[in-house]
Amino acid sequence: MDVFSVKLKDGRTVLIREFRIEDKEKLIEMYGSLSNDAVRWGLPPYTRERIEGWWLSNLQSLIAMVAFYNDKIVGHAQIYKFPHPRRKGTSDALIYLHQDFHNVGLGTAMLTRLIELAEKEGLRRIGLSVIADNKPAVRLYQKLRG
């Protein structure tokens, strides 16, 4: 995946690229800086152990990307590719954005690129879970569903 820049609705520009293992500390910092409001809809891993155990130990099954602003990670999106042969071509997605980057177009940019990468890898189904009361996320997912 190439690095690409996205100009957000508020004029800020972020760089989006594939997650690299050397990004681990900055990813942990992002999750540690999320507000209660930013995480109320999900179950993010708040600790180093959960991040390393859930995601970083299984990078070969992921399409993962991060968004940077001022050398800090402000967004994380990924698709988990199910490795079992019976689930070939299917996956689950997640996205978390730092609260300072909600409602400015970052989620749309990241998920659009993530879907493109999934299609290139032959994935035919991407699932995700969302709380019905999370109206901004529901709108985003409805806009992007194919």
C-alpha positions in Angstrom: 0.0 0.0 0.0 1.2 3.4 -0.9 1.2 6.4 1.4 -1.4 8.9 0.4 -2.6 12.2 1.8 -6.1 13.2 2.4 -7.3 16.8 3.0 -10.1 16.7 5.6 -13.2 18.8 5.7 -11.6 21.1 8.3 -8.5 21.8 6.1 -6.1 19.5 8.0 -4.1 17.0 5.9 -3.4 13.4 7.2 -1.2 10.7 5.7 -2.7 7.2 5.5 -0.6 4.1 5.0 -0.2 0.5 5.9 0.4 -0.3 9.5 4.0 -1.3 10.2 5.2 -3.1 13.3 7.4 -0.1 14.2 4.1 1.9 14.5 3.2 -0.2 17.6 4.1 2.4 20.2 2.2 5.2 18.4 -0.8 3.0 18.0 -0.7 2.2 21.8 -0.5 5.9 22.4 -3.5 6.7 20.2 -5.7 4.1 22.0 -4.5 5.5 25.4 -5.5 9.0 24.4 -9.1 8.2 23.3 -11.8 9.9 25.2 -14.7 8.0 26.8 -16.9 9.4 24.1 -14.7 8.1 21.3 -14.7 4.5 22.7 -18.3 4.3 24.0 -19.5 2.4 21.0 -16.7 -0.2 20.8 -14.4 -2.4 22.7 -11.0 -1.1 21.9 -7.9 -2.7 23.4 -6.8 -0.1 26.0 -3.7 -2.0 27.1 -0.5 -2.9 25.4 -1.1 -6.6 26.1 -4.5 -6.5 24.4 -3.2 -4.6 21.3 -0.2 -6.9 21.0 -2.3 -10.1 21.6 -5.3 -9.2 19.5 -3.7 -7.6 16.5 0.0 -7.5 16.4 0.4 -11.2 16.9 -1.6 -11.9 13.8 -0.5 -9.4 11.2 -0.4 -12.0 8.4 -4.3 -12.2 8.6 -4.8 -8.4 8.6 -5.0 -5.6 6.1 -4.3 -2.7 8.5 -3.7 1.0 8.0 -3.1 4.0 10.2 -3.6 7.7 9.7 -1.0 10.2 10.8 -1.2 13.8 11.7 1.8 15.7 13.2 3.6 12.3 13.5 0.9 10.9 15.7 -1.5 8.1 14.8 -5.1 9.5 14.7 -6.8 6.7 13.0 -6.6 2.9 12.8 -8.6 0.7 10.5 -8.2 -3.0 9.6 -9.8 -6.0 8.1 -9.2 -9.4 9.6 -9.1 -12.1 6.8 -10.5 -15.3 8.2 -7.9 -18.0 7.7 -10.2 -21.0 7.9 -10.8 -22.6 4.4 -14.6 -22.6 5.0 -14.5 -18.8 5.5 -12.2 -18.1 2.6 -12.9 -14.7 1.0 -14.7 -13.3 4.1 -13.5 -10.8 6.7 -14.4 -8.5 9.5 -13.5 -4.8 9.7 -13.0 -2.2 12.4 -12.1 1.4 12.6 -11.2 3.8 15.5 -10.6 7.5 15.1 -9.1 9.9 17.7 -11.9 12.1 18.9 -10.3 15.2 17.3 -10.8 13.6 13.9 -14.5 12.6 14.1 -16.9 14.0 11.4 -14.2 15.4 9.1 -14.0 12.7 6.4 -11.2 10.6 7.8 -13.4 7.5 8.4 -14.7 7.7 4.8 -11.2 8.0 3.4 -9.8 5.1 5.5 -12.6 2.7 4.9 -12.8 3.5 1.2 -9.1 2.6 0.8 -9.5 -0.5 3.0 -12.3 -1.8 0.8 -10.2 -1.3 -2.3 -7.4 -3.3 -0.7 -9.7 -6.0 0.4 -11.1 -6.4 -3.2 -7.6 -6.6 -4.6 -6.9 -9.5 -2.2 -10.0 -11.3 -3.4 -12.2 -10.7 -0.3 -15.9 -10.9 -1.3 -17.5 -10.2 2.1 -16.6 -7.7 4.7 -18.6 -7.8 7.9 -18.6 -5.4 10.8 -20.7 -4.7 14.0 -22.0 -1.4 14.9 -24.3 -0.1 17.7 -27.5 1.2 16.2 -27.3 4.4 18.3 -23.9 5.2 16.7 -25.6 7.3 14.0 -22.4 8.7 12.3 -20.9 5.2 11.9 -24.1 3.8 10.6 -24.4 6.5 8.0 -20.7 5.9 7.0 -21.2 2.2 6.7 -24.4 2.6 4.7 -22.8 5.0 2.4 -19.9 2.6 1.6 -21.7 -0.7 1.4 -21.7 -2.2 -2.0 
